Amino acid sequence: MAEQKNWLQRALNHKTWHQQHEESMTFGQRLADSVATGMGSWRFIIWQTIIVAIWMILNTIAWKYHWDLYPFILLNLVFSTQAAYAAPIIMMAQNRQNDRDRAQADADYRTNCEAKEEIEELQKRLNAIEVDKLDKILELLQDIKAK
């Protein structure tokens, strides 16, 4: 019973690989992950579509001042700049995701090895119990035979 309590206490105090990874991240890594998450969402696509539509409509129907005429060169420049910054940020987030996947796979492997060792130990104990039972049965049979 005390062994189970100790095991439970260790399990509660032990940090998962994910918690350890989250705590080890720098501000820049957290920022890159949040930017990549935001840019990979429907919310971002919808808002960007709305902004582009407003930009194009205002530049098409403006009465006096067109800041970006029809081929929308300034809008293309904005998109190019956005893509130039977004691609490396997204790649950094993907690299960290690969690191997280690798850490999780390592943790899973270690857990599987520990479970395998525990199962093998249980199998040895069960075999020992079975051998003891068989020995006792043989002893009883010999006692019965002797009488």
N, CA, C and O atoms as a GROMACS GRO file, in nm:
protein
  588
    1MET      N    1   0.083  -0.119   0.000
    1MET     CA    2   0.000   0.000   0.000
    1MET      C    3   0.088   0.126   0.000
    1MET      O    4   0.061   0.221  -0.073
    2ALA      N    5   0.192   0.125   0.082
    2ALA     CA    6   0.282   0.240   0.088
    2ALA      C    7   0.353   0.258  -0.045
    2ALA      O    8   0.378   0.371  -0.088
    3GLU      N    9   0.386   0.147  -0.111
    3GLU     CA   10   0.453   0.154  -0.242
    3GLU      C   11   0.362   0.220  -0.346
    3GLU      O   12   0.410   0.298  -0.428
    4GLN      N   13   0.233   0.189  -0.341
    4GLN     CA   14   0.138   0.251  -0.434
    4GLN      C   15   0.126   0.400  -0.408
    4GLN      O   16   0.116   0.479  -0.503
    5LYS      N   17   0.125   0.441  -0.280
    5LYS     CA   18   0.118   0.583  -0.247
    5LYS      C   19   0.241   0.656  -0.297
    5LYS      O   20   0.231   0.766  -0.351
    6ASN      N   21   0.359   0.595  -0.279
    6ASN     CA   22   0.483   0.657  -0.328
    6ASN      C   23   0.481   0.670  -0.479
    6ASN      O   24   0.521   0.774  -0.533
    7TRP      N   25   0.434   0.567  -0.548
    7TRP     CA   26   0.427   0.571  -0.694
    7TRP      C   27   0.332   0.681  -0.739
    7TRP      O   28   0.362   0.756  -0.832
    8LEU      N   29   0.216   0.692  -0.672
    8LEU     CA   30   0.119   0.795  -0.707
    8LEU      C   31   0.177   0.934  -0.683
    8LEU      O   32   0.157   1.024  -0.765
    9GLN      N   33   0.248   0.952  -0.572
    9GLN     CA   34   0.308   1.082  -0.542
    9GLN      C   35   0.412   1.119  -0.648
    9GLN      O   36   0.417   1.234  -0.691
   10ARG      N   37   0.495   1.022  -0.689
   10ARG     CA   38   0.595   1.048  -0.794
   10ARG      C   39   0.526   1.083  -0.924
   10ARG      O   40   0.571   1.173  -0.996
   11ALA      N   41   0.417   1.014  -0.956
   11ALA     CA   42   0.346   1.039  -1.081
   11ALA      C   43   0.286   1.179  -1.081
   11ALA      O   44   0.285   1.246  -1.184
   12LEU      N   45   0.235   1.224  -0.967
   12LEU     CA   46   0.175   1.357  -0.960
   12LEU      C   47   0.280   1.467  -0.968
   12LEU      O   48   0.253   1.574  -1.023
   13ASN      N   49   0.399   1.442  -0.914
   13ASN     CA   50   0.505   1.542  -0.917
   13ASN      C   51   0.584   1.542  -1.047
   13ASN      O   52   0.655   1.639  -1.075
   14HIS      N   53   0.573   1.438  -1.126
   14HIS     CA   54   0.650   1.425  -1.250
   14HIS      C   55   0.587   1.510  -1.360
   14HIS      O   56   0.466   1.507  -1.380
   15LYS      N   57   0.670   1.584  -1.430
   15LYS     CA   58   0.620   1.666  -1.541
   15LYS      C   59   0.625   1.584  -1.669
   15LYS      O   60   0.719   1.507  -1.691
   16THR      N   61   0.524   1.601  -1.752
   16THR     CA   62   0.522   1.531  -1.880
   16THR      C   63   0.621   1.597  -1.974
   16THR      O   64   0.669   1.708  -1.948
   17TRP      N   65   0.653   1.529  -2.083
   17TRP     CA   66   0.747   1.585  -2.180
   17TRP      C   67   0.690   1.712  -2.238
   17TRP      O   68   0.765   1.805  -2.271
   18HIS      N   69   0.557   1.720  -2.253
   18HIS     CA   70   0.495   1.839  -2.310
   18HIS      C   71   0.511   1.959  -2.215
   18HIS      O   72   0.541   2.069  -2.259
   19GLN      N   73   0.490   1.936  -2.086
   19GLN     CA   74   0.508   2.043  -1.989
   19GLN      C   75   0.653   2.090  -1.986
   19GLN      O   76   0.679   2.210  -1.979
   20GLN      N   77   0.747   1.998  -1.992
   20GLN     CA   78   0.889   2.034  -1.993
   20GLN      C   79   0.922   2.115  -2.117
   20GLN      O   80   0.998   2.212  -2.110
   21HIS      N   81   0.866   2.075  -2.231
   21HIS     CA   82   0.892   2.145  -2.356
   21HIS      C   83   0.834   2.287  -2.351
   21HIS      O   84   0.900   2.382  -2.391
   22GLU      N   85   0.711   2.300  -2.301
   22GLU     CA   86   0.647   2.431  -2.292
   22GLU      C   87   0.729   2.525  -2.204
   22GLU      O   88   0.745   2.643  -2.237
   23GLU      N   89   0.782   2.475  -2.092
   23GLU     CA   90   0.859   2.558  -2.001
   23GLU      C   91   0.994   2.598  -2.058
   23GLU      O   92   1.050   2.700  -2.018
   24SER      N   93   1.047   2.520  -2.150
   24SER     CA   94   1.180   2.549  -2.206
   24SER      C   95   1.175   2.643  -2.326
   24SER      O   96   1.280   2.685  -2.375
   25MET      N   97   1.056   2.676  -2.373
   25MET     CA   98   1.045   2.762  -2.492
   25MET      C   99   1.078   2.907  -2.460
   25MET      O  100   1.042   2.959  -2.354
   26THR      N  101   1.147   2.973  -2.553
   26THR     CA  102   1.179   3.115  -2.538
   26THR      C  103   1.060   3.199  -2.584
   26THR      O  104   0.964   3.147  -2.640
   27PHE      N  105   1.068   3.329  -2.559
   27PHE     CA  106   0.961   3.420  -2.600
   27PHE      C  107   0.944   3.417  -2.752
   27PHE      O  108   0.831   3.414  -2.802
   28GLY      N  109   1.055   3.417  -2.824
   28GLY     CA  110   1.049   3.415  -2.971
   28GLY      C  111   0.983   3.289  -3.024
   28GLY      O  112   0.907   3.294  -3.120
   29GLN      N  113   1.011   3.176  -2.960
   29GLN     CA  114   0.950   3.050  -3.003
   29GLN      C  115   0.800   3.050  -2.976
   29GLN      O  116   0.721   3.004  -3.058
   30ARG      N  117   0.762   3.103  -2.859
   30ARG     CA  118   0.618   3.112  -2.829
   30ARG      C  119   0.548   3.204  -2.928
   30ARG      O  120   0.438   3.175  -2.975
   31LEU      N  121   0.613   3.316  -2.960
   31LEU     CA  122   0.556   3.412  -3.054
   31LEU      C  123   0.541   3.350  -3.193
   31LEU      O  124   0.437   3.364  -3.258
   32ALA      N  125   0.645   3.281  -3.238
   32ALA     CA  126   0.640   3.217  -3.371
   32ALA      C  127   0.528   3.112  -3.376
   32ALA      O  128   0.456   3.103  -3.475
   33ASP      N  129   0.515   3.035  -3.269
   33ASP     CA  130   0.408   2.934  -3.266
   33ASP      C  131   0.270   2.998  -3.270
   33ASP      O  132   0.181   2.950  -3.339
   34SER      N  133   0.253   3.107  -3.195
   34SER     CA  134   0.120   3.171  -3.194
   34SER      C  135   0.091   3.238  -3.327
   34SER      O  136  -0.024   3.237  -3.373
   35VAL      N  137   0.192   3.298  -3.391
   35VAL     CA  138   0.171   3.359  -3.523
   35VAL      C  139   0.136   3.251  -3.625
   35VAL      O  140   0.044   3.269  -3.705
   36ALA      N  141   0.209   3.141  -3.623
   36ALA     CA  142   0.181   3.031  -3.717
   36ALA      C  143   0.042   2.974  -3.694
   36ALA      O  144  -0.029   2.942  -3.789
   37THR      N  145   0.004   2.961  -3.567
   37THR     CA  146  -0.130   2.910  -3.536
   37THR      C  147  -0.237   3.007  -3.587
   37THR      O  148  -0.337   2.965  -3.644
   38GLY      N  149  -0.213   3.135  -3.566
   38GLY     CA  150  -0.310   3.236  -3.612
   38GLY      C  151  -0.321   3.240  -3.764
   38GLY      O  152  -0.431   3.249  -3.819
   39MET      N  153  -0.206   3.233  -3.831
   39MET     CA  154  -0.208   3.242  -3.978
   39MET      C  155  -0.263   3.114  -4.041
   39MET      O  156  -0.304   3.116  -4.157
   40GLY      N  157  -0.265   3.007  -3.968
   40GLY     CA  158  -0.318   2.883  -4.022
   40GLY      C  159  -0.462   2.859  -3.979
   40GLY      O  160  -0.503   2.744  -3.964
   41SER      N  161  -0.538   2.966  -3.960
   41SER     CA  162  -0.675   2.950  -3.913
   41SER      C  163  -0.774   3.013  -4.011
   41SER      O  164  -0.738   3.098  -4.093
   42TRP      N  165  -0.897   2.968  -4.001
   42TRP     CA  166  -1.003   3.026  -4.085
   42TRP      C  167  -1.028   3.170  -4.048
   42TRP      O  168  -1.062   3.252  -4.134
   43ARG      N  169  -1.011   3.203  -3.922
   43ARG     CA  170  -1.032   3.342  -3.877
   43ARG      C  171  -0.940   3.436  -3.955
   43ARG      O  172  -0.983   3.541  -4.002
   44PHE      N  173  -0.812   3.397  -3.968
   44PHE     CA  174  -0.716   3.478  -4.043
   44PHE      C  175  -0.756   3.491  -4.189
   44PHE      O  176  -0.753   3.600  -4.246
   45ILE      N  177  -0.794   3.380  -4.250
   45ILE     CA  178  -0.832   3.383  -4.392
   45ILE      C  179  -0.954   3.473  -4.413
   45ILE      O  180  -0.958   3.551  -4.508
   46ILE      N  181  -1.052   3.462  -4.325
   46ILE     CA  182  -1.173   3.545  -4.340
   46ILE      C  183  -1.141   3.692  -4.322
   46ILE      O  184  -1.184   3.775  -4.402
   47TRP      N  185  -1.064   3.726  -4.217
   47TRP     CA  186  -1.029   3.867  -4.197
   47TRP      C  187  -0.944   3.922  -4.310
   47TRP      O  188  -0.962   4.036  -4.353
   48GLN      N  189  -0.852   3.843  -4.360
   48GLN     CA  190  -0.768   3.890  -4.471
   48GLN      C  191  -0.853   3.910  -4.595
   48GLN      O  192  -0.832   4.006  -4.669
   49THR      N  193  -0.948   3.822  -4.620
   49THR     CA  194  -1.037   3.836  -4.735
   49THR      C  195  -1.120   3.963  -4.723
   49THR      O  196  -1.139   4.034  -4.822
   50ILE      N  197  -1.171   3.992  -4.604
   50ILE     CA  198  -1.250   4.113  -4.582
   50ILE      C  199  -1.165   4.238  -4.606
   50ILE      O  200  -1.209   4.331  -4.673
   51ILE      N  201  -1.044   4.240  -4.552
   51ILE     CA  202  -0.955   4.356  -4.570
   51ILE      C  203  -0.920   4.376  -4.717
   51ILE      O  204  -0.922   4.489  -4.766
   52VAL      N  205  -0.889   4.267  -4.787
   52VAL     CA  206  -0.856   4.278  -4.930
   52VAL      C  207  -0.976   4.328  -5.009
   52VAL      O  208  -0.962   4.411  -5.098
   53ALA      N  209  -1.094   4.278  -4.978
   53ALA     CA  210  -1.215   4.322  -5.049
   53ALA      C  211  -1.239   4.470  -5.025
   53ALA      O  212  -1.270   4.544  -5.118
   54ILE      N  213  -1.226   4.515  -4.901
   54ILE     CA  214  -1.244   4.658  -4.870
   54ILE      C  215  -1.140   4.742  -4.942
   54ILE      O  216  -1.172   4.845  -5.000
   55TRP      N  217  -1.016   4.697  -4.939
   55TRP     CA  218  -0.906   4.767  -5.008
   55TRP      C  219  -0.940   4.784  -5.156
   55TRP      O  220  -0.930   4.894  -5.210
   56MET      N  221  -0.980   4.676  -5.220
   56MET     CA  222  -1.008   4.680  -5.364
   56MET      C  223  -1.130   4.767  -5.394
   56MET      O  224  -1.130   4.844  -5.490
   57ILE      N  225  -1.234   4.754  -5.313
   57ILE     CA  226  -1.355   4.834  -5.336
   57ILE      C  227  -1.326   4.981  -5.318
   57ILE      O  228  -1.366   5.062  -5.401
   58LEU      N  229  -1.257   5.018  -5.209
   58LEU     CA  230  -1.226   5.160  -5.185
   58LEU      C  231  -1.138   5.218  -5.297
   58LEU      O  232  -1.157   5.333  -5.336
   59ASN      N  233  -1.044   5.140  -5.346
   59ASN     CA  234  -0.957   5.190  -5.453
   59ASN      C  235  -1.026   5.193  -5.589
   59ASN      O  236  -0.985   5.267  -5.678
   60THR      N  237  -1.129   5.113  -5.603
   60THR     CA  238  -1.201   5.111  -5.731
   60THR      C  239  -1.304   5.222  -5.738
   60THR      O  240  -1.320   5.284  -5.844
   61ILE      N  241  -1.376   5.248  -5.629
   61ILE     CA  242  -1.487   5.345  -5.634
   61ILE      C  243  -1.455   5.479  -5.569
   61ILE      O  244  -1.544   5.564  -5.558
   62ALA      N  245  -1.332   5.501  -5.525
   62ALA     CA  246  -1.297   5.626  -5.458
   62ALA      C  247  -1.320   5.744  -5.551
   62ALA      O  248  -1.290   5.736  -5.670
   63TRP      N  249  -1.375   5.855  -5.497
   63TRP     CA  250  -1.406   5.973  -5.579
   63TRP      C  251  -1.282   6.055  -5.609
   63TRP      O  252  -1.260   6.094  -5.724
   64LYS      N  253  -1.201   6.080  -5.509
   64LYS     CA  254  -1.088   6.171  -5.530
   64LYS      C  255  -0.952   6.102  -5.524
   64LYS      O  256  -0.868   6.122  -5.612
   65TYR      N  257  -0.932   6.022  -5.422
   65TYR     CA  258  -0.797   5.972  -5.397
   65TYR      C  259  -0.791   5.820  -5.408
   65TYR      O  260  -0.849   5.748  -5.327
   66HIS      N  261  -0.718   5.774  -5.510
   66HIS     CA  262  -0.691   5.629  -5.527
   66HIS      C  263  -0.546   5.606  -5.483
   66HIS      O  264  -0.454   5.642  -5.555
   67TRP      N  265  -0.525   5.545  -5.365
   67TRP     CA  266  -0.387   5.526  -5.318
   67TRP      C  267  -0.322   5.404  -5.381
   67TRP      O  268  -0.200   5.387  -5.372
   68ASP      N  269  -0.404   5.317  -5.446
   68ASP     CA  270  -0.348   5.198  -5.510
   68ASP      C  271  -0.438   5.164  -5.629
   68ASP      O  272  -0.540   5.097  -5.613
   69LEU      N  273  -0.398   5.209  -5.747
   69LEU     CA  274  -0.482   5.190  -5.865
   69LEU      C  275  -0.490   5.044  -5.908
   69LEU      O  276  -0.425   4.958  -5.851
   70TYR      N  277  -0.572   5.019  -6.010
   70TYR     CA  278  -0.620   4.885  -6.046
   70TYR      C  279  -0.522   4.769  -6.036
   70TYR      O  280  -0.558   4.672  -5.970
   71PRO      N  281  -0.407   4.768  -6.090
   71PRO     CA  282  -0.333   4.643  -6.072
   71PRO      C  283  -0.300   4.616  -5.925
   71PRO      O  284  -0.246   4.510  -5.891
   72PHE      N  285  -0.332   4.713  -5.839
   72PHE     CA  286  -0.312   4.699  -5.694
   72PHE      C  287  -0.169   4.656  -5.659
   72PHE      O  288  -0.147   4.556  -5.591
   73ILE      N  289  -0.074   4.735  -5.708
   73ILE     CA  290   0.068   4.705  -5.687
   73ILE      C  291   0.104   4.712  -5.539
   73ILE      O  292   0.180   4.629  -5.489
   74LEU      N  293   0.051   4.813  -5.469
   74LEU     CA  294   0.080   4.825  -5.326
   74LEU      C  295   0.025   4.704  -5.249
   74LEU      O  296   0.090   4.653  -5.157
   75LEU      N  297  -0.093   4.659  -5.287
   75LEU     CA  298  -0.151   4.541  -5.222
   75LEU      C  299  -0.064   4.417  -5.247
   75LEU      O  300  -0.042   4.337  -5.157
   76ASN      N  301  -0.013   4.403  -5.370
   76ASN     CA  302   0.079   4.292  -5.400
   76ASN      C  303   0.207   4.302  -5.317
   76ASN      O  304   0.260   4.201  -5.272
   77LEU      N  305   0.256   4.424  -5.299
   77LEU     CA  306   0.375   4.444  -5.217
   77LEU      C  307   0.348   4.404  -5.072
   77LEU      O  308   0.432   4.341  -5.007
   78VAL      N  309   0.230   4.440  -5.021
   78VAL     CA  310   0.193   4.401  -4.885
   78VAL      C  311   0.188   4.249  -4.873
   78VAL      O  312   0.239   4.193  -4.776
   79PHE      N  313   0.127   4.182  -4.970
   79PHE     CA  314   0.119   4.036  -4.967
   79PHE      C  315   0.258   3.972  -4.977
   79PHE      O  316   0.285   3.873  -4.909
   80SER      N  317   0.345   4.028  -5.061
   80SER     CA  318   0.481   3.975  -5.074
   80SER      C  319   0.557   3.988  -4.943
   80SER      O  320   0.627   3.895  -4.901
   81THR      N  321   0.543   4.103  -4.878
   81THR     CA  322   0.610   4.124  -4.749
   81THR      C  323   0.555   4.028  -4.645
   81THR      O  324   0.631   3.970  -4.567
   82GLN      N  325   0.423   4.012  -4.642
   82GLN     CA  326   0.360   3.920  -4.548
   82GLN      C  327   0.412   3.778  -4.571
   82GLN      O  328   0.444   3.707  -4.476
   83ALA      N  329   0.419   3.736  -4.696
   83ALA     CA  330   0.467   3.601  -4.728
   83ALA      C  331   0.615   3.584  -4.692
   83ALA      O  332   0.656   3.478  -4.645
   84ALA      N  333   0.695   3.691  -4.713
   84ALA     CA  334   0.838   3.683  -4.682
   84ALA      C  335   0.861   3.662  -4.534
   84ALA      O  336   0.956   3.593  -4.496
   85TYR      N  337   0.778   3.720  -4.450
   85TYR     CA  338   0.792   3.701  -4.306
   85TYR      C  339   0.719   3.577  -4.257
   85TYR      O  340   0.765   3.510  -4.164
   86ALA      N  341   0.606   3.546  -4.318
   86ALA     CA  342   0.524   3.434  -4.270
   86ALA      C  343   0.593   3.299  -4.295
   86ALA      O  344   0.589   3.212  -4.208
   87ALA      N  345   0.655   3.282  -4.410
   87ALA     CA  346   0.714   3.152  -4.444
   87ALA      C  347   0.819   3.108  -4.342
   87ALA      O  348   0.811   2.995  -4.294
   88PRO      N  349   0.919   3.192  -4.308
   88PRO     CA  350   1.016   3.146  -4.209
   88PRO      C  351   0.956   3.123  -4.070
   88PRO      O  352   0.996   3.031  -3.999
   89ILE      N  353   0.859   3.206  -4.032
   89ILE     CA  354   0.796   3.189  -3.901
   89ILE      C  355   0.722   3.056  -3.897
   89ILE      O  356   0.730   2.983  -3.798
   90ILE      N  357   0.650   3.024  -4.002
   90ILE     CA  358   0.578   2.897  -4.008
   90ILE      C  359   0.675   2.780  -4.010
   90ILE      O  360   0.649   2.677  -3.948
   91MET      N  361   0.787   2.794  -4.081
   91MET     CA  362   0.887   2.688  -4.084
   91MET      C  363   0.949   2.667  -3.945
   91MET      O  364   0.976   2.553  -3.906
   92MET      N  365   0.972   2.775  -3.870
   92MET     CA  366   1.024   2.761  -3.734
   92MET      C  367   0.925   2.684  -3.648
   92MET      O  368   0.964   2.596  -3.570
   93ALA      N  369   0.796   2.717  -3.662
   93ALA     CA  370   0.693   2.647  -3.584
   93ALA      C  371   0.688   2.499  -3.624
   93ALA      O  372   0.670   2.413  -3.538
   94GLN      N  373   0.703   2.470  -3.752
   94GLN     CA  374   0.702   2.331  -3.797
   94GLN      C  375   0.824   2.255  -3.744
   94GLN      O  376   0.814   2.138  -3.707
   95ASN      N  377   0.940   2.321  -3.741
   95ASN     CA  378   1.060   2.257  -3.685
   95ASN      C  379   1.040   2.224  -3.538
   95ASN      O  380   1.079   2.116  -3.493
   96ARG      N  381   0.979   2.316  -3.463
   96ARG     CA  382   0.952   2.288  -3.323
   96ARG      C  383   0.849   2.177  -3.308
   96ARG      O  384   0.858   2.098  -3.214
   97GLN      N  385   0.753   2.170  -3.399
   97GLN     CA  386   0.655   2.060  -3.395
   97GLN      C  387   0.726   1.927  -3.418
   97GLN      O  388   0.694   1.827  -3.354
   98ASN      N  389   0.823   1.926  -3.510
   98ASN     CA  390   0.903   1.804  -3.532
   98ASN      C  391   0.978   1.767  -3.405
   98ASN      O  392   0.986   1.649  -3.369
   99ASP      N  393   1.035   1.868  -3.337
   99ASP     CA  394   1.106   1.840  -3.212
   99ASP      C  395   1.010   1.784  -3.107
   99ASP      O  396   1.045   1.691  -3.034
  100ARG      N  397   0.889   1.841  -3.099
  100ARG     CA  398   0.790   1.791  -3.003
  100ARG      C  399   0.752   1.647  -3.037
  100ARG      O  400   0.741   1.563  -2.948
  101ASP      N  401   0.731   1.619  -3.165
  101ASP     CA  402   0.696   1.483  -3.206
  101ASP      C  403   0.807   1.385  -3.172
  101ASP      O  404   0.781   1.274  -3.126
  102ARG      N  405   0.932   1.426  -3.195
  102ARG     CA  406   1.046   1.341  -3.164
  102ARG      C  407   1.055   1.317  -3.013
  102ARG      O  408   1.080   1.204  -2.970
  103ALA      N  409   1.034   1.422  -2.933
  103ALA     CA  410   1.038   1.407  -2.787
  103ALA      C  411   0.926   1.315  -2.739
  103ALA      O  412   0.946   1.234  -2.649
  104GLN      N  413   0.809   1.328  -2.800
  104GLN     CA  414   0.697   1.242  -2.761
  104GLN      C  415   0.726   1.097  -2.799
  104GLN      O  416   0.697   1.005  -2.722
  105ALA      N  417   0.783   1.077  -2.917
  105ALA     CA  418   0.817   0.940  -2.959
  105ALA      C  419   0.921   0.879  -2.865
  105ALA      O  420   0.912   0.762  -2.830
  106ASP      N  421   1.020   0.959  -2.824
  106ASP     CA  422   1.120   0.909  -2.729
  106ASP      C  423   1.056   0.875  -2.595
  106ASP      O  424   1.087   0.771  -2.536
  107ALA      N  425   0.968   0.962  -2.548
  107ALA     CA  426   0.901   0.936  -2.420
  107ALA      C  427   0.813   0.811  -2.430
  107ALA      O  428   0.809   0.730  -2.337
  108ASP      N  429   0.744   0.796  -2.542
  108ASP     CA  430   0.661   0.676  -2.562
  108ASP      C  431   0.747   0.550  -2.565
  108ASP      O  432   0.710   0.448  -2.509
  109TYR      N  433   0.862   0.559  -2.630
  109TYR     CA  434   0.953   0.444  -2.637
  109TYR      C  435   1.002   0.405  -2.498
  109TYR      O  436   1.002   0.287  -2.462
  110ARG      N  437   1.043   0.507  -2.418
  110ARG     CA  438   1.088   0.478  -2.282
  110ARG      C  439   0.977   0.416  -2.199
  110ARG      O  440   1.000   0.322  -2.122
  111THR      N  441   0.856   0.469  -2.213
  111THR     CA  442   0.742   0.415  -2.139
  111THR      C  443   0.715   0.271  -2.180
  111THR      O  444   0.689   0.186  -2.096
  112ASN      N  445   0.722   0.244  -2.310
  112ASN     CA  446   0.701   0.107  -2.359
  112ASN      C  447   0.809   0.011  -2.307
  112ASN      O  448   0.778  -0.103  -2.271
  113CYS      N  449   0.933   0.057  -2.302
  113CYS     CA  450   1.042  -0.028  -2.249
  113CYS      C  451   1.019  -0.057  -2.100
  113CYS      O  452   1.038  -0.171  -2.056
  114GLU      N  453   0.979   0.045  -2.024
  114GLU     CA  454   0.952   0.024  -1.882
  114GLU      C  455   0.835  -0.072  -1.864
  114GLU      O  456   0.838  -0.160  -1.778
  115ALA      N  457   0.731  -0.056  -1.945
  115ALA     CA  458   0.615  -0.146  -1.936
  115ALA      C  459   0.655  -0.289  -1.971
  115ALA      O  460   0.609  -0.384  -1.908
  116LYS      N  461   0.740  -0.302  -2.071
  116LYS     CA  462   0.786  -0.435  -2.110
  116LYS      C  463   0.862  -0.502  -1.996
  116LYS      O  464   0.842  -0.620  -1.968
  117GLU      N  465   0.950  -0.426  -1.931
  117GLU     CA  466   1.025  -0.481  -1.818
  117GLU      C  467   0.932  -0.523  -1.705
  117GLU      O  468   0.951  -0.628  -1.643
  118GLU      N  469   0.831  -0.440  -1.677
  118GLU     CA  470   0.736  -0.474  -1.571
  118GLU      C  471   0.657  -0.599  -1.607
  118GLU      O  472   0.632  -0.684  -1.521
  119ILE      N  473   0.616  -0.611  -1.731
  119ILE     CA  474   0.541  -0.729  -1.775
  119ILE      C  475   0.628  -0.854  -1.766
  119ILE      O  476   0.581  -0.959  -1.723
  120GLU      N  477   0.755  -0.842  -1.806
  120GLU     CA  478   0.846  -0.957  -1.796
  120GLU      C  479   0.865  -0.998  -1.650
  120GLU      O  480   0.870  -1.117  -1.620
  121GLU      N  481   0.876  -0.900  -1.560
  121GLU     CA  482   0.891  -0.930  -1.418
  121GLU      C  483   0.766  -0.999  -1.365
  121GLU      O  484   0.775  -1.096  -1.289
  122LEU      N  485   0.649  -0.949  -1.404
  122LEU     CA  486   0.524  -1.014  -1.362
  122LEU      C  487   0.514  -1.157  -1.416
  122LEU      O  488   0.468  -1.247  -1.346
  123GLN      N  489   0.558  -1.176  -1.538
  123GLN     CA  490   0.556  -1.310  -1.598
  123GLN      C  491   0.646  -1.406  -1.520
  123GLN      O  492   0.610  -1.521  -1.498
  124LYS      N  493   0.763  -1.357  -1.479
  124LYS     CA  494   0.854  -1.441  -1.399
  124LYS      C  495   0.790  -1.476  -1.265
  124LYS      O  496   0.799  -1.590  -1.219
  125ARG      N  497   0.725  -1.378  -1.203
  125ARG     CA  498   0.658  -1.405  -1.075
  125ARG      C  499   0.545  -1.506  -1.092
  125ARG      O  500   0.530  -1.596  -1.010
  126LEU      N  501   0.466  -1.490  -1.197
  126LEU     CA  502   0.358  -1.585  -1.222
  126LEU      C  503   0.411  -1.725  -1.248
  126LEU      O  504   0.355  -1.824  -1.200
  127ASN      N  505   0.520  -1.734  -1.324
  127ASN     CA  506   0.582  -1.864  -1.349
  127ASN      C  507   0.631  -1.928  -1.219
  127ASN      O  508   0.615  -2.048  -1.198
  128ALA      N  509   0.691  -1.847  -1.131
  128ALA     CA  510   0.739  -1.899  -1.003
  128ALA      C  511   0.623  -1.949  -0.919
  128ALA      O  512   0.633  -2.054  -0.855
  129ILE      N  513   0.513  -1.874  -0.918
  129ILE     CA  514   0.394  -1.918  -0.843
  129ILE      C  515   0.342  -2.049  -0.899
  129ILE      O  516   0.304  -2.139  -0.825
  130GLU      N  517   0.339  -2.059  -1.031
  130GLU     CA  518   0.290  -2.181  -1.096
  130GLU      C  519   0.379  -2.300  -1.063
  130GLU      O  520   0.329  -2.409  -1.036
  131VAL      N  521   0.509  -2.280  -1.065
  131VAL     CA  522   0.602  -2.388  -1.031
  131VAL      C  523   0.582  -2.431  -0.886
  131VAL      O  524   0.582  -2.550  -0.856
  132ASP      N  525   0.567  -2.333  -0.796
  132ASP     CA  526   0.542  -2.366  -0.654
  132ASP      C  527   0.415  -2.447  -0.638
  132ASP      O  528   0.412  -2.545  -0.562
  133LYS      N  529   0.311  -2.408  -0.707
  133LYS     CA  530   0.184  -2.482  -0.699
  133LYS      C  531   0.200  -2.625  -0.752
  133LYS      O  532   0.151  -2.720  -0.691
  134LEU      N  533   0.269  -2.638  -0.863
  134LEU     CA  534   0.291  -2.772  -0.920
  134LEU      C  535   0.374  -2.858  -0.824
  134LEU      O  536   0.346  -2.977  -0.806
  135ASP      N  537   0.475  -2.797  -0.763
  135ASP     CA  538   0.555  -2.873  -0.664
  135ASP      C  539   0.469  -2.920  -0.548
  135ASP      O  540   0.483  -3.034  -0.504
  136LYS      N  541   0.382  -2.836  -0.499
  136LYS     CA  542   0.293  -2.874  -0.388
  136LYS      C  543   0.196  -2.984  -0.431
  136LYS      O  544   0.170  -3.076  -0.354
  137ILE      N  545   0.145  -2.974  -0.552
  137ILE     CA  546   0.053  -3.077  -0.603
  137ILE      C  547   0.127  -3.211  -0.612
  137ILE      O  548   0.073  -3.314  -0.573
  138LEU      N  549   0.250  -3.209  -0.666
  138LEU     CA  550   0.330  -3.332  -0.676
  138LEU      C  551   0.358  -3.391  -0.537
  138LEU      O  552   0.352  -3.512  -0.518
  139GLU      N  553   0.388  -3.303  -0.440
  139GLU     CA  554   0.410  -3.350  -0.303
  139GLU      C  555   0.287  -3.417  -0.246
  139GLU      O  556   0.295  -3.524  -0.185
  140LEU      N  557   0.171  -3.353  -0.267
  140LEU     CA  558   0.045  -3.411  -0.220
  140LEU      C  559   0.018  -3.545  -0.288
  140LEU      O  560  -0.026  -3.640  -0.222
  141LEU      N  561   0.043  -3.553  -0.416
  141LEU     CA  562   0.022  -3.679  -0.488
  141LEU      C  563   0.116  -3.788  -0.435
  141LEU      O  564   0.075  -3.903  -0.420
  142GLN      N  565   0.240  -3.753  -0.406
  142GLN     CA  566   0.334  -3.851  -0.351
  142GLN      C  567   0.293  -3.895  -0.211
  142GLN      O  568   0.307  -4.012  -0.175
  143ASP      N  569   0.240  -3.798  -0.131
  143ASP     CA  570   0.190  -3.834   0.003
  143ASP      C  571   0.071  -3.929  -0.008
  143ASP      O  572   0.062  -4.026   0.066
  144ILE      N  573  -0.018  -3.902  -0.100
  144ILE     CA  574  -0.134  -3.986  -0.119
  144ILE      C  575  -0.090  -4.125  -0.168
  144ILE      O  576  -0.144  -4.227  -0.124
  145LYS      N  577   0.006  -4.128  -0.257
  145LYS     CA  578   0.057  -4.255  -0.313
  145LYS      C  579   0.126  -4.337  -0.204
  145LYS      O  580   0.114  -4.460  -0.200
  146ALA      N  581   0.199  -4.267  -0.118
  146ALA     CA  582   0.271  -4.336  -0.011
  146ALA      C  583   0.175  -4.397   0.092
  146ALA      O  584   0.208  -4.498   0.154
  147LYS      N  585   0.060  -4.340   0.111
  147LYS     CA  586  -0.037  -4.390   0.209
  147LYS      C  587  -0.114  -4.498   0.151
  147LYS      O  588  -0.201  -4.555   0.217
   0.00000   0.00000   0.00000
